[in-house]
């Protein structure tokens, strides 16, 4: 397909996706199920692997973390020395403080003040660098994750999008990746720092006075038990929240896209009521999980207060016995406060981890989704084609047991124009879906110049196929950029020439800034006919060997249609073309008209032969004439 064919692929998907009314969010969320499975550490490793390219940055951040931890743990010890060595009238001589005792009281105090200043400066610098480095590594890892997830979604087949609203897919790329931000940018290194702090505090306290240290830790098992009890409920709760947010976002996206339909049928209140229900449901589940998570901080605070009371009670007795100094007891209390702080942060981090676990499962689910249409290992590039197409006993099912095409065989010579006609659902669009390999045949084969489309690379196949649809997709950007999407390396002159050929130049130059006019999202500044003309120019610029026009002139008024008839002849010249249309003027010049009914070819031939045959095609044409006669009466 030409460079612009990514657009047409999207168009074709939207044309054939399941019908979605304004409340389709109620029905199309089959993939948004809650995972009920044990946590898979392999998924965590896969998510964590995005940090591997930035391991050098993280190693430096870890060194800064160690420095920050050491300097923080040094503060209570310095305070203890200040009390025991500087303020005490009869300080005890130890190996560690013997050098301080060589100086007078004022000099000792000055030395300790300078030490405190140096320690705090080092701690500030280490924390500053740690935060800067972890943010750098984390944001780059999230960037890589979004790139990989978005790139993988681009490769997935139409069947994937048929069952998923755009909003649900959007949530995976935005919300689920964003939920990992705190963990990636600060949580992992901060948790390691907290663990290191806890280990350092435990070692220091047990070195200072083992019995008193053991008394400090008697309430720790209570915290661990409560954490264990809440863990399962919180993890499940975050999984539910992720699903509810996905559904809410999907409905918002759909409501915005369908705003005209909603207002046309005066269903604003009903739609608002439905959103209110979804919004309330989302709030309810958020409050549930936050209620469970809110138990952590009070539990830690109560255990911290009880632990401090016990230390004061027991420590006073130890102090009275002379087994510990006043400075050491003050340091003990300070370390105890520092001991519960990282535990409190780790319990909060636990909530982040549970959110990340739920999101990582959802991200990995998409990354593990395999395209139903994929290239084989032996796939080769399709050389420049003449355009001969053969359908050999093709059977195709969108859903198992419901055949959209049933035993279709068709021979199309290079350069031939084939019109596909039939009632809605007859199988016309299914043929072009299969020809472009947006889906694979259930059985049979489709060959281009004798080569099965399943034996060649998708890129080489689609580069030589162009599609123009009735509801063409126009990107935000300029008119020039939208036409050039057909071939990104085209010059301005080539773009203008293509626009002139399809009679689009006249309306473009009337725009405020000509070819550089911004057309807004989905071409909001253009009429339907003007958008169609741009899609014609895009296809012509791409110069495909096989051209597909799917109801491409249905939205063009009679005057515009007359203008492009000559352009169409030029566009179709020398190309194999498949035209799906209901207008007689569009199809009567076709070399071959193929009439489909319920997935089967019931007639084929040129216009005159089919009219003489007086079969299905004749009936369709007669019905069209009667319709226009009635409409004009």
N, C-alpha and C positions, 0 to 999 in steps of 0.2 A: 504494500500500500504506500502511497506517497507520504511525504513528510507530514502532511496534514491529516493523515489517516487516523492518527490517535484521536483526533476530534470526531471523526466520523464513526470510529469504533464506539466512542461514548454515546454518540447519537443513536446508533443502532441498538445499543444496550437499552437506552431509555425507551426506545420505541417498542421493544419486545419484552421488557421487564413486566412482572405482574402488575396489574392495574392497582394504583394506590390512590384512594380517595383521601379526604382530609383527615379521616380518622384511621388511616391505614396503620398508624402506630399501634393500634389495638391488635393487629393481626400478624404483622410481618417481623416478628422478633424471635423466630425459632432458634437462631444461633445464640441469642442472649440468654443462656441458661446459666444457672449457678453451679460452679464446680463442686462436686461432692467427692473429693478424692484426697488422699494424704498428700501433704506438701512434698513436692518433688525438688530435691536439692539440685538435680541436674538443670532444672529451669533457672534456678538461682545462679548456677555457674555460667549458664549461657548469657544471662543478663549481665553478670559481673564481667564477662569476657570483653564487654565493650570498654572497660577501664584498662585492659591490658596494654593497648598502644600508648597509654600515658603513665606507664609504670615508673619511669624515671622521675616524673613530676611527683607522683605519689610517694616515692621513696624519700625524696627531699622533704615532702610534707610530713612523712612519718618521723624523720629526724627532728624536724621542728616540733612535732608533737612530743617526742621524748624530752627535748630541751624544756618545753613549756611545763611538762609534768614534773620534771626534776626541780625546776625553779619554784614551782608552786608548793611542792612538798617540803622545800627547804625553809619556807617562811615560819611555820610553827616551831621548828627546831631553833631558828635564830631567836624567836621570841622567848623560848625556854632558856636559852643561854643568857639573854638579856636579864631575865628574872633571877636565874640561879647564880650567874657569874658577876653581873654588874650591880644588881640591887641587893643581893644577899650580903649580910654583914659577915657571914662565915661560909664562903663558897667551898664546895667540895672539889678537890683536885682530881681531874680525870685526864686520860690521854688526849681527849678531844679539846678540852678547854684549858689545858695547862699553859699553852702559849699566851692565852688572854690574860692569865693571872700575872704575867710579867709586867703589865701596864697598870696605871692607876685607873680608878673608876671612870673618870671622864674620858680617858683615851679608849677604854674598853667600849664605852657607850658609842663613841664616835665611829669606832671600827664596825660595830654592829649596825649602826645607822647606814654607813656607806655600803655594807654588805646587803642590807635590805633594799637600798636604792638600786644597786646593780642587779639584784635578783629580780626585782619588779620590772626593770627595763628589759632584761633578757626575756622575761615572761611575756611582756607586751610584744616585743619583736617576734618571738617564736609563734605566738598566737596569730599575729597579723600575717606572717608568711604562710602559716598553716592554712588559714582561711582563704588567702589569695590563691594558693596552689591547688587546694582541693576544689575551689570553685572553677578554676581553669580546667582541671581534669574532668570534673563532673559535667560541666556544660558541653565540653567537646564530646564526651561519651554519649550524652543525650542527643546531641546533634547527629552523631553517627547512627544512633539507634533509630531516630526518626527517618534518616535517609534510607536505612536498610528496610525499615518497615514500609515506608511509602513506596520505595522501589519494588519491593516484593509484591505489594498490592497491585502495582501497575502490571505485573506479569500474570495475575490471576485471571482465570477465564470468566466469560460472561455468566456462567452458571453460579459463580460465587456471588456476583452482584445481584443476580435475579432474586435471591432470598434475603438480601440485606439492604435495609434503607441506607442512604448515603450518610445520614447522621450517625448511625451505629458504627460505620467504618471510621467516620471522623473522630469519634470518641477514642478509638484505639490509638490513632496517630497523635492526638492532642492530650486528652485528659489522662489516659493510662500512662503515657510517657512522662507527662508532667508530674504525676504522682510519685515518680521515682526521683524527682529533682532533689528534695531534701536529703534523701538517702545518699545519692551520688555526690552531691556538692559538699556535704558536711557530715552527714550521719555516720558513714562508715569510719572515717578517720576519728571523728569525735568519740564514737563508741570505743574504738581502740584506745584512745586517750583515757576514757573513763575506766576501762578495764585495767590499764596500766596504773592509773591513779589508785584504784582499789587495791591492787596487788602491793603497790608501794606502801600504802597506808597500813595494810595488814602486817607487812614485814616490819615496818618501823614500830608499830604499836606492840607487836609481840616481842620485839627486841627490847623495848623500853620496860615492859612489865607484862609478862605472859598472862597471869591470872586476870588482871584488869582488862586486858585485850579480849580474853575469852568472854568476860562478862558483857563487853560491848556488843558481841555478835550473837547474843542469845535470841534476839528478835528477828534475825535474818531468815531463819527457816519459815517464819510466819509469812514474810513477804513472798518467798518462793512458792509456798503452797497456794496463796491467793492468786499469784500470777498464773500458776498452772491451771487453776480452776477457771480463770477468765479467758485463757488463751484461745480455746476452741470457739467460744461464743463470739469473741472479737474478730477472729479470722473469718468466720462465716458471715458476720455482720458487714465486714468490709467488702466481701464478695457480693453481697446483696446490694450494697450501696453503689458499687461499680456498675451493676446491671441497671439499677434504677436510673442512675445518671445517664447511662447510654440511651435508655429509652426516652428520657426527657429531652436529651439533646437531639435525638432523631426526630422526635415529634416537632420540636421547635424548627428544625431545618425544613421539615415537610410543610409546616404551617406557613413559613415564609415563602416557600416556592409556590404553594397553592393559595396564596392570599387572594388572587383574583377570583378563583373558583369559589372560595369561601364567601367573599363579598357578593359575588354574582347570585348565589343562592341564599344570601342573607342568613348565613349560619355562624356569624361571629360569636353570638352568645353560647351556642352549643359547643363550639370549638373552645371557647374560653372556659366553659364548665369542665370539659374533658381535660384541658390543661391543668385546671385547678385540682382535679382529682389526682392527676399524675404528680403534680408539684407537692401536694399534701402527702402522698405516698412516699415520695423521695425524702421529704422532711422527716416523716415518721421513722424511716429506717436510719437516717443520719442520727437522729436523737437517740435511737436505740443503741447504736454502736458507741456513740459518745458517752452515753450513760454508763455502759460497761467499762469503757476506757477511763472514765472519770474516777473509778475506784482506786486507780493506781496511786495518784498523788496523795490523797488523804491517808491511805494505808502507810505509805512511806513516811509521811510527816508524823503520824502517830508513833510509828516504830522509832523514828529519830528522837522524838520527845521522850519516850519511855527509856530509850537507851541512854540519853543524856542524864536523866534522873538517876538511873542505876549507877552510872559512872560517878556522879557526884556523891551518891550515898556510899558506894564501895570505895571510891577513891579517897574520900575524907578519912575513912578508917585506915586505909593503907598509908596515907600521909601522916596520920597520928602515930603510926607504928614506925615511921621513918624509913619505910621501904621505897618511898618515891619522893621526889622533890616537888616544891610548889610549881616550878617552871615546867617540870615533866607532866604534872597533872593538868596545867593549863594547855600544854601541847596536846595531851590526850583528848581533852574536850574539843580543841580546835580540829584535830584529826578526825574525831568522831563526826563533827559537822561536815567535814569534807568527805567523809566516808558515805554519808547518806545522800549527798548531792549527786554524785555520779550514778548511784542506784536509782534516784528519782529520774535522772535524765535517761538512763537505760530503759526504765519502764516506759517513758514517753517514746523513746526510740523503738521500743517493742511495737507500739502502735503503728509507727511509720513502716516498720518491717512487715507488719501484717497487711498494710495497705499495698506496699510494694509487692508482696507475695501474690495478692489478688490480681494486681495489674500485670505482673510478670507472667502469670498463667495466661492472661488474656492476650498479651503481646505474643507469647510463644505459640499460642493457638493459631494466630494468624500467620506467624512465620513458618509454622509446620503445615499450613494448608498448601496442598500441592495443586498446581493448575490442572484442570481436567483436560485441557488442550496443551500438550507439551511436545517439544522437539525430541525425536529419538536420538540415540547416541550416534547413529550413522547419518543423521540429517545433513544434507548438503545444500549449498546455495543454489537457488533456481536461476539458471542463466536467463538472459533477456529472451522473453517469450514472443511468439507470434500471436498467441491468444486463442488457440484452439481449446475448447472446453468439452469434456465428456463426463456425464453423470451415468454411472453404471449400476442400475438396480439399487438405487439409494433408499435406505430406510433410516429414518431419524426420529428420535423421541426426546422431547424436552423432559418428560416424566415417563418413567417406566410404564409400559402398557398403553400409552397414549401416543400413537404415531402421528407426527406432523407431516411426514413424507412417507409414502408407502410404495416402494418399488418403482421409483422414478428413474427413467433412463432418458438421456437427452444428448444429442450431438450438436455442437455449435462450432462452425468454421471460423478461422481467424478473420477478424474484421467484420464479422456478422453482427447485426443488431437484432437482439431477441427481446420481444415484449412478453412479460409475464402478467397474465390477467386471471381474474377469478374473484370469487367472493372473499370477504374477510375470513381469515383462518384457512384459506385453501392451501397455503404452503409456499406462497411467493417469497416472502421475506426469509423463510427457512432456507431456501436455496441459496440466497446470497450470503446468509450467515455461514453456511457450510463452505461455500466457494472461498470466502475470505478466511476460513478456518477459525471463526469465532467459537464454533462448536465442532465436534467430530461426528462423522456419520456413525449410526448404530451398526449398520452393515452396508455392504456395497462399497463403492469408491468414487472419488471425484478426481479427475486427471486434467492437468493443463499441459498441452503439447505432449501428451502421453505420459507425463510424470504425476504420480499420486501426490496430492498436496500434503499428505502426512509424511512424505519422504524428504521434504525440503525444510529449510529454516523458515521460521515465521517472518522474520524481517525481510528476507529476500522475496517471499511470497507477497507480503502486504505492500512492499515498495512498488509493486507493479499493478496494484489494484487500487482504484479510487472510488469513493462512494459519496454521493450527494443525496441527502435525505430531505424529506418534507420539513421536519422541525430541526433545522440546522443549528449547530452550536456556534455561537460567537463569543470569543473570549473578551475579557476586559482588556483594553488596549486600543491602539489605533487601527484604522481601516487597513493601512499598509501592513501592519504586523499580522492582522488576521488573514489577509490574502497570502502573505509570504509564508504562512504556516504550511502551505502546500509544498513549498520547497525553500528551506531556510537560507540557502545560499543564493537565492535569486536577487538580481539587482533591482533597483527602483524602476528602471525602464521596463524590465520584464514583468514586474507586477502591474504597472500601468497598461502594458500591452495586453495582458490577460484580462484586465478589467474592461478595456475597450472592446475586446472580442466578444464578451458576453453582455455588452451594452450596460455595464455598471458605471462606466466612467462619467456619464452624464450626471447622475445623481450625486456621485462622490464629489465632483468639483463644486457642486452647489452647497456642500457642507461647510460649516464655519472655517475649518482649517484643512479642507480638502482631504487628501490621503492621510493626513496626520491628525484627523479628528478622532478624539477618544469616543468610543462607542458604548462605554459602560458595560456592566455585567450582563451577559447573555444578549448583547446588542440592543439594550433598552432604548437607544436613541433612533433605532432603525425600524422601518416597517417590516412586516413579514416578507413581502416581496423583495425588499432591498437586502434582507439577510440572505434570501435565496440566491440573489445575483452574486453576492460575495462568495457564497459556497461554490457557485459555478466557476467564478474566477479562480478560487483556490484549487479546484480540481483541474482546471485547464493548465494552471501554472505547474502542477505536479506532473503533468504529462504521463498518466498511467497507461499501461498496455491494455488493461481491462477496466472498463468504466461501468459503474452501477448507479442508476438513477432510480431511487426508491421514492415514488410519489413526489419527485423533485419539482414538478410544476403545479402541484395541486394548490399551493398557496399563492400563486401568482395570478393577478387579474388578467383579463383578456387582452388589454392593451400591452401589458408587460410581456405576456406570453407571445404576442405577435413579434415584439422586438427581439426576443431571444430565439425564435425558431431558426433563423439563419445561423445564429451563434451555435445552436445545438447541432446543426448539420456539420459545422466546422469542428465542434467538440467531438462528435462521434466518428468523424472521418478517420479511417485507418485503424480504428480501435474495435476490439470485441466489446460489445455493450449489452448490458442487461437493463431493461427499462421496466419498472413496475409503475403502472399508471392506470387511471380509470378514464382519462380524457382521450377521446377518439383521436384528436389531433396530435396527440403525443405518440400514439402507438401505430397508427395506420401505415406509417412509412417504414416500419420495421421489416427486416428481411424474413423474420419468422415470428409468429405469435404463438405462444404456448399457453393453453388454457388449463388451469388446475382446478380441481374440485376435491375437497376432503383428502388432500395429500397425494392425489394421483393426477397424471396428465391425461386429460380426456380428449383433447383436440390439439392439433398444431398445424400451422400452415400460414400463408400470407392472408392479408385482410380480405381480399376478394374471394379467395378460395373458401375461407371460413364463412363468409356471408352467404355464398352459394350453398354451402353445406347445411345451413339453417339449424345449427346445433346450439351448444351452450353459449359460444361466443356471440352468435346471432341474437340469442335471447338477452345477453348482457347489453349489447349495443341498442337493441330495441327498448330495453328498460331505461337506458340512459336518455334516449330521445324522448320518451314519454315523460321522464322527469323534467327535462328542460322545457318541454311544451307546457306542462302543468305549471312550472315555476314562472314562465313568461306570460301565462294567461291572465 
